[in-house]
C-alpha cells in the first residue's frame, strides 16, 4: 500500500487506487457506503500511522511500490490528447470534464510542473492545439470545470491509447518567418491590413443582423481580440465566425497569418454569395 488514505467509513486504500475508483463511482469499494467525492480526497491527507507501519513492516514491498508509481509517472511523457472541440492558439477554452477517462487524464496532467494537454476535434484529426491548464474547479460529484489557454499548435505524429484516453507523439510548429511568407505569397496578394479590414467590416455587418447566440459569442470574446497581430487575429476571427469546426480546423496547419486571413475572407465571400443575405433579412438559416 502506497500513500494510504482512510475514508469516512474507515476503510483504507492507496490514494491512486481510490481516485481511480471514484472516477467511476463515489461508493466505497468495500462497504458500499457513499463517499464524499473526488474534491474531498484531493485535499485529504495521507494516513501517516498506516504509512509508517507499512514502511516499517514491509520496507521492500513499499520501496517497490514507490518505484512503480514513479515509473508510471515517467511513462506519461507521451502527450495526453483530449478529443472534444476546436481550440485555437492565444484563446481560452472552457471545459467541463466528467468522463472517467478524462478525469484520470486531468489528474495526471495536474501532477506535472506545467499542466497541459493536447486538444483535437476528432480521433482522425492530424492537427491540434496544446492547452495550458490555467485553473481547475473540482465539484463534489466528480466533474471538473477547467479553464485552459491555447499555447501552440502541433501535428500528431503517432497515436496510442492509455487507460481509455488518447496519447500521442506530437511535433510543434510555428508560423513561417516574414521572409518565407513573402516568398510564398504571389506579388499581388492583398496585405494583412487589407484582409483584417475586410474582417472588421464583416463583424460590423454581424452586429447589425446576427442571431443572439452569435452576438453573445462576439461579446464574450471581444476582450481577447488582438488589434495589431494578424497571426492571432486570424485565429480570433475564426472562432467568431458562425461556421462548423470541421471547416475552422483547416486553419491550424497553415503557417502563414496572411494565408489564414485569405481563407477567412473567402469564407466571408461565401457567406455573402449564398445564405448571408437571407440571414440579415430573415434570420440565420443555420440556427
C-alpha positions in Angstrom: 0.0 0.0 0.0 1.4 3.4 -1.1 0.2 6.7 0.3 -2.7 5.2 2.2 -5.9 7.3 2.5 -8.7 6.4 5.0 -12.2 7.2 4.0 -15.0 8.5 6.3 -16.3 4.9 6.6 -12.9 3.9 8.0 -11.5 1.8 5.1 -8.0 2.5 3.8 -6.8 2.4 0.2 -3.9 3.5 -1.9 -4.6 7.2 -2.8 -4.2 6.5 -6.5 -6.4 3.3 -6.4 -9.1 5.2 -4.5 -9.0 8.1 -7.0 -9.3 5.7 -9.9 -12.3 4.0 -8.2 -14.0 7.4 -7.6 -13.6 8.2 -11.3 -16.3 5.5 -11.9 -18.3 5.5 -8.7 -18.5 7.5 -5.4 -19.2 4.4 -3.4 -16.7 2.7 -1.1 -15.3 -0.4 -2.8 -15.7 -2.4 0.4 -18.8 -1.4 2.4 -20.6 0.4 -0.5 -21.3 3.5 1.6 -21.4 6.8 -0.3 -18.1 8.7 -0.4 -17.7 12.5 -0.4 -16.3 12.6 -3.9 -13.0 13.4 -5.6 -12.7 17.0 -4.5 -12.8 15.9 -0.8 -10.0 13.3 -1.3 -7.9 15.8 -3.3 -7.2 17.7 -0.1 -7.4 14.7 2.3 -4.1 13.9 4.0 -2.3 10.6 3.9 -2.8 8.3 6.9 0.6 8.7 8.4 0.2 6.0 11.0 -0.6 3.3 8.5 2.0 4.6 6.1 4.7 4.3 8.8 3.6 0.8 9.7 3.8 -0.3 6.0 7.2 1.3 5.6 8.5 -0.4 8.8 7.0 -3.9 8.4 7.2 -4.2 4.6 10.1 -2.0 3.5 11.0 -3.9 0.4 7.4 -4.0 -0.9 6.9 -0.4 -0.1 10.0 0.6 -2.0 9.0 -1.5 -5.0 5.5 0.2 -4.9 7.1 3.7 -4.8 9.3 2.8 -7.7 6.3 1.5 -9.7 4.4 4.7 -9.1 7.4 6.8 -10.1 7.9 4.7 -13.3 4.2 5.1 -14.0 4.6 8.9 -13.8 7.7 8.8 -16.0 5.9 6.7 -18.6 3.4 9.6 -19.2 5.9 11.5 -21.2 3.6 10.9 -24.2 1.3 13.9 -24.8 -2.3 13.3 -23.4 -4.8 14.3 -26.0 -8.4 15.3 -25.4 -10.8 14.6 -28.3 -13.5 17.1 -27.9 -13.7 20.5 -29.6 -11.9 23.2 -31.6 -9.3 25.1 -29.6 -7.1 27.8 -31.1 -3.8 29.5 -30.1 -4.0 32.6 -28.0 -7.6 32.0 -26.9 -9.3 30.4 -23.9 -11.2 27.1 -23.9 -13.5 26.3 -21.0 -14.2 22.6 -20.4 -16.4 20.6 -18.2 -14.7 17.2 -17.7 -16.9 14.4 -16.5 -15.9 11.2 -18.3 -13.9 8.9 -16.0 -11.1 8.5 -18.6 -10.7 12.3 -18.9 -10.9 12.8 -15.1 -7.9 10.5 -14.9 -6.1 12.3 -17.7 -6.7 15.7 -16.0 -5.4 14.4 -12.7 -2.2 13.1 -14.3 -1.8 16.4 -16.1 -2.1 18.3 -12.8 0.9 16.3 -11.4 3.2 17.9 -14.0 5.1 21.1 -13.3 3.3 22.7 -16.3 -0.1 21.1 -16.6 -1.1 20.9 -20.3 -2.7 18.5 -22.8 -3.5 18.5 -26.5 -6.9 19.2 -28.0 -8.1 17.8 -31.3 -11.6 17.9 -32.9 -11.9 14.2 -33.8 -9.9 11.0 -33.4 -8.8 11.3 -37.1 -7.5 14.9 -36.7 -3.9 15.3 -37.6 -3.5 18.8 -36.2 -4.4 20.3 -32.8 -3.7 22.9 -30.2 -1.8 22.4 -26.9 -3.7 23.8 -24.0 -2.2 25.1 -20.8 -4.4 24.5 -17.7 -5.0 27.8 -16.0 -7.5 26.8 -13.3 -9.5 23.8 -12.2 -12.6 23.7 -10.0 -13.4 20.3 -8.8 -17.1 19.7 -8.0 -18.4 17.3 -5.3 -19.9 15.0 -7.9 -16.5 14.4 -9.6 -16.9 16.9 -12.5 -14.2 19.5 -13.1 -14.6 22.9 -14.6 -11.3 23.6 -16.4 -10.1 26.9 -17.8 -7.4 26.4 -20.4 -5.4 28.7 -22.8 -4.3 27.8 -26.3 -0.5 27.8 -26.2 0.8 26.3 -29.5 -0.1 24.2 -32.5 1.1 20.6 -33.1 0.9 17.8 -35.6 0.1 14.3 -34.3 2.9 12.0 -35.4 1.8 8.9 -33.6 -1.3 8.0 -31.7 -2.0 5.5 -28.9 -4.3 4.8 -26.0 -3.6 4.9 -22.3 -6.3 3.9 -19.8 -9.0 4.8 -22.3 -7.8 8.2 -23.4 -5.7 9.1 -26.4 -2.0 9.8 -26.1 0.4 10.7 -28.8 3.8 11.8 -30.0 3.5 15.3 -31.4 5.6 17.9 -33.3 5.2 21.5 -32.5 5.3 24.2 -35.3 5.1 27.9 -35.7 4.3 30.3 -38.5 7.0 30.8 -41.1 9.3 33.8 -40.9 8.3 37.1 -42.6 10.8 36.4 -45.4 9.4 32.9 -46.0 5.9 34.2 -46.0 6.7 36.9 -48.5 8.3 34.4 -50.8 5.3 32.0 -50.6 2.7 34.7 -51.5 2.1 36.0 -55.0 3.2 39.6 -55.7 -0.4 40.9 -56.0 -1.6 39.2 -52.8 -3.7 41.5 -50.5 -1.9 42.7 -47.5 -2.7 41.6 -44.0 -4.1 45.1 -43.2 -6.5 44.9 -46.1 -7.7 41.4 -45.1 -8.1 42.5 -41.5 -10.1 45.5 -42.7 -12.5 43.2 -44.6 -12.9 41.1 -41.5 -13.8 44.1 -39.4 -16.3 45.2 -41.9 -18.0 41.8 -41.7 -18.0 42.0 -37.9 -20.0 45.2 -38.2 -22.5 43.5 -40.5 -22.8 40.7 -38.0 -23.5 43.1 -35.2 -26.3 44.6 -37.3 -28.1 41.4 -38.2 -26.8 38.3 -36.4 -28.7 36.0 -34.2 -28.4 36.5 -30.4 -26.1 33.5 -29.9 -23.6 35.0 -32.4 -23.8 38.4 -30.8 -23.2 36.8 -27.4 -20.1 34.9 -28.7 -18.7 38.2 -30.1 -19.3 40.0 -26.8 -17.7 37.2 -24.8 -14.6 37.2 -27.0 -14.3 40.9 -27.6 -11.7 41.4 -24.9 -9.4 38.8 -26.5 -9.3 40.4 -29.9 -5.7 41.2 -31.0 -5.7 44.6 -32.5 -2.3 44.6 -34.3 -1.3 41.0 -34.5 -2.5 39.4 -37.8 -1.4 35.9 -36.7 -3.5 35.9 -33.5 -6.3 37.9 -35.2 -6.8 35.2 -37.8 -7.5 32.6 -35.0 -9.7 35.0 -33.1 -11.7 35.8 -36.2 -12.1 32.1 -37.0 -13.5 31.5 -33.5 -16.1 34.2 -34.0 -17.4 33.0 -37.4 -20.7 31.1 -37.5 -19.0 28.2 -39.2 -18.6 24.5 -38.4 -15.5 23.4 -36.6 -14.6 20.9 -39.3 -14.0 24.0 -41.6 -12.2 26.1 -39.0 -9.8 23.4 -38.1 -8.4 23.7 -41.6 -6.6 26.9 -40.5 -4.4 25.0 -38.0 -1.8 23.6 -40.4 -1.5 26.9 -42.3 1.8 28.5 -41.3 1.1 32.0 -42.7 -1.1 34.5 -41.0 -1.8 36.2 -44.3 -2.9 32.9 -45.9 -5.2 32.2 -43.0 -6.8 35.6 -43.4 -7.2 34.9 -47.1 -9.1 31.8 -46.3 -11.3 33.6 -43.8 -12.1 36.4 -46.3 -13.1 33.7 -48.8 -15.4 32.2 -46.2 -16.9 35.7 -45.7 -17.4 35.9 -49.5 -19.2 32.6 -49.5 -21.5 33.8 -46.7 -22.5 36.8 -48.9 -22.9 34.7 -52.0 -25.1 32.0 -50.5 -27.2 32.4 -47.4 -25.8 35.5 -45.8 -28.3 38.0 -47.5 -31.2 35.8 -46.2 -29.6 35.7 -42.8 -29.5 39.5 -42.5 -33.1 40.0 -43.7 -34.9 36.9 -42.3 -32.6 35.4 -39.7 -29.8 32.8 -39.8 -30.7 29.8 -41.8 -28.4 27.5 -39.8 -29.9 28.3 -36.4 
